[in-house]
Amino acid sequence: MSLFLGRPVAASLATLLLALNSPLAGATEGGGSVYPFGAENFLTGVLPPPGFYSLFYGQVYSANKVRGNDGQDASPPDFSLKANALVSRFVWVTPQKALGGDVLLSAIVPLVN
């Protein structure tokens, strides 16, 4: 029995393995992102050609304070949060069109510690 992954899946797996082997770095103040969690960053409305694609996201998050709307400390006593997430996203861009746009099906599988 052989397992054929295809070029997009094999490339995604190779990228994931390289990413897991590289050191972490933060390019913004506090190591955060200017984009909200779960949002794509650029070219959000651009789809690849029809086919099956896989994407992998990694997130390490920690906090020891909760801020209110005015910036005041609203933390519960002894508040501490640490989360590690590896999220797989599987995308199928179909060759069908609906209302002038491409039809896309997506499944997101999060693994969170």
JOKA-V529569 format. One record per pair of residues at least 4 apart in sequence whose ideal C-beta (glycine too) atoms are under 7 Angstrom apart, sorted by the first residue. I is the first residue (numbers start at 0). GAP is how many residues later the second one is. If there is no record, write none. Layout:
BEGIN
((I	GAP) (I	GAP))
END
This chain:
BEGIN
((4	4) (4	5) (5	4) (6	4) (7	4) (7	43) (7	44) (7	45) (7	46) (8	4) (8	45) (9	4) (10	4) (11	4) (11	42) (11	43) (11	44) (12	4) (13	4) (14	4) (15	4) (15	40) (16	4) (17	4) (18	39) (23	36) (25	5) (27	4) (27	5) (27	6) (34	4) (34	6) (39	4) (46	46) (46	55) (46	57) (47	5) (47	45) (48	44) (49	43) (49	44) (49	45) (50	42) (51	40) (52	38) (53	34) (53	35) (53	36) (54	34) (54	36) (55	32) (56	30) (57	28) (58	26) (59	24) (60	22) (61	19) (61	20) (62	18) (63	15) (63	16) (64	8) (64	10) (64	14) (65	8) (65	9) (65	13) (66	4) (66	5) (66	6) (66	7) (67	4) (67	6) (74	4) (82	29) (83	29) (84	25) (84	26) (84	27) (85	25) (86	21) (86	23) (87	21) (88	17) (88	19) (89	16) (89	17) (90	13) (90	15) (91	13) (92	9) (92	11) (93	9) (93	11) (95	7) (96	4) (96	5) (96	6) (97	5))
END
